[in-house]
Amino acid sequence: MELYNNISSVLSKKNNVNLAVGDIYDYMQIWKEWYAGDVADFHHYTARLANGTTTKLERLTMNMAKKLCEDMAKLLWTEKTQIKLKTNENSKKLWAILDNKVNNFTTNFPIFIEQALALGNGALIEYKDNGQTTIDYVTGDLFIPYKYTNSYIYGLVTVSRYSETEKTEGSEKEQTLYYTHLTYHEYEDGKYIRKHELYRSTNEKELGNELEFNTYYPDIEESSKIETDVPYFQILKPNLANNLDMASPLGISLFANSIDRFKAIDMKYDSFMQEFKLGKKRILVDNTTLKAKAIPNEKGNIDYVQYFDTEDQVYVAVEGMEKQPAKEIDFKLRTQEHIDAINGELNWLSDNVGLGEGWYQFDGQGVKTATEVISENSKAFRTRTHHLINVNDVVYDLVRAICHIEGIDATDITITPDDSIIVDKNAERTLDLMEVQQGLRSKKSYLMKHEGLSEKQAEKELDEINDEKMTNQEVFGFPTEENLKPSKKEDEEKEEKKEE
């Protein structure tokens, strides 16, 4: 991005700060477009028509980039995830800060994870604002690292931009001015340093001239230094190796290496929808039949009668069909072929991001997640565990920072993820089978749960099992206990004899 390269150039000369820009921000722009489901050079294109003219078209999208990040975020964090301190009192104090109206951690943090997965990076920043501890959720394209060792970042600049329209001096003409607010965050040798700078430019792609910060923000301390054993910022990245810009300390998107799959899916999905549009039934009629005919009425006036509904798109007027009956054309739709092709691409995509094959299923109406729970030995579970390492580290440091700001004891932090979505299918089936054998569960409920049968289907299956069941006595022609039981008629005769 030109702006970030300009910022890097200006700050390297001014403060001797070397920002790690590289190619990663160009990639972020690509990931951002796919996450939004609107990629300029792919979803918007031109096509040449039969008459030689060109027309602008828009390719439909299934927006699987958004779906992937959304589903992975749900695996990593839910409202059931617990964060606790040593005492209940301290836990309540912590959550009073996390879930106040400004921070709204329960709602905002899963969204933050999703966006960090999409752009490859995200930053949490904590500070006091009017006496209230506040958390900033910053997307990966709005901060630039400048101090780091390997992938550990301990110095970064956040970039906040806004524009205003002002009149130029001595003229009625208006011009747009771009203001860039840079905030330095640095943690080293037990000190957290925070510094603000403000710049103004008439060029959107340049940082411009520096302004006196406190002139525009008189209530914010321009520079501060805090003694602390924990930085007041955290960086979240997917637990993936950066194979696109290996010199950068920043991460890559969850779908960074799946762009070709998105293209294949959207092309097939667009073709699927076009199949219905282009393959609809049509009726060919001669063009003369669409003209209204003049027919005299009883009063001697002329009425113009239209035999075909001109608004009905099923009719197509052609020449050369005089005195011929209307001809129906009903195309055969290739729906199943398209569905199978899309599902093949979805399998490749879900497996490539670590969810395993079969995670998504397209049924012609939409994409459904194939399962609501995951097994402990599945690929999805292992991928979840892999990414959860980074998520838990970020939350742990976030809690430590908040506790340091608020003076809360943080010696014993416990983060318990929501494991209700994880189940070992084989172990569960074995346990349920034991309950059936012990009479604690019905056979019908077992079939419904583990075989996916409806109640009627389960009852029918049990009836067939009972009909086919034969005891050893029946096989060899011996009477069974059921045969030895007295019939209803015999019971009635015995009762009559007793009464006599």
C-alpha positions, 0 to 999 in steps of 0.5 A: 500500500502506497500510504504505508510505504510513505509512512515508513519512509517518513518515520525512518527519517524522522524517528529512525523507526523502521516499519515492517511493511513489506508485501504483507499489506498488499496481501491483506487488501486481497484477503479483505476483498475476499472476506467482503465477497467482492473482488474487483478484478474477479467478481466484476467482468465484461463479456462479449455478446453474439452481436459483437457488443460487450456488457458488464457482468457481476459474478455471484459469490458464495462468500466462503472466505467469510463463512470459513473465518466465522466457523473457525472463530466459533470453534475457538471461542464461544460465550461458554468459554470461562475466564476466572481469577483466584477469587470470585470477587476478583473474577467479578471485577474483571468481568465488570470491565470486560463486559461493560458497554464500551468493551462488550468483550463477550460480543466483540472478541469473537468478531475480533477473532474472525477478523484476525483470521481473515486478515491474518492479524489483529491487535488488542490495546488497553488504556484508561479513557476518562477513568475507564479501562478501555479495550481497542479492537484493531484489525490487522491492516491498521497497525504496523510493527517496528520492533520484533524478534522472530514473530514476537512484536514488542513495538507497533504503530496504530494508524487512524485516519479521517478526512475533512473538507475545508475551504482554501485560504482566499478562495471559495474552492474546497479541498479534502484534507487527510488527517493521520493519527499515529500511536506508538506502542512499545514495551521493553525492559519493564516499561510500556511507552505510548506516544501520539503524533498527528499529520495532515496531507492534501494527498490521500497516499501521503502522510503529509506535515506533522501538526502539534498534537495537543492543539487538536487533542488537548485532553490526551497526554502526548507521551507516557511511560508506565512501569509494568511487567506486561505490555498493554497490547497483544497481537493475535495471528492464526497459528500458520507459517507466513509463506508469502512474506517470510521476512515479516513478523505478521501472520497470514490469513486463514485462507491465504493459500485457498484463493484459487479454491474461492475462484473455482467455487464462485465460478461453479456457483455462478454457473449453477445460478445461470443454469436456471436463468438461461435454461428456463422454459420458452415457447417459440411463436411467430412474431406476427402472433404477438401483434394485436388483431383488429376485431369489430365489436357489436357496436361496429367499433374496432377492438384490438385483441392481444392473444398473448401476454406480452409481459410473459417472458416465456414467449419468444417471437421469431420469424418464419413460423407462419401458420405453425403451432407454438413450439415449446423448448424445455431445457434439461437443467444440470443441477446435480452436476453443478451440486456435485462439482461445488461439493468437490471444491468445498471438500478441497477447501475445508480440508486445506484450512484444516477442517477436514473433508465433508465439513461443508455440504451444498444442497442447491439452496445454501451451504450447511455445516455437515456436523455440529460436533467434532471428534477428538481424533478429527482433523478439525479438533487438531486444527482448533487445538493448534489455533487455540494456543495463540488465542489463549496466550492473547487472552491471558496477556489481556487479562494481566494487562487489565488487572495491572491497570485496575490493581486486581490480583492476577496471580492465578488466571484460568481460561477454560475453552468451551468443549461442548462441541467436541465429542468422541462418537465411538465412545458415546455410541458404546456408552449409549449401547451399554445403557440400552443393555441395562434398560436405561435407554430405549432401542428406539432412541438409540436408533434415532440418535446414532443411525439418524432414523426418524421415530417412525423409521426406528419403530419400523426397524425394530418391528422388522428385527422382532419379526426376523428374530428366531430362538433356538427352540423355533429353529429345531421345532420345539415349543417356546415360552410364548407357545406354552402360554395359555390362549385367551380362550383357554383363560376364559374357559378356566374363569367360567369353571371357577365361577360354576 
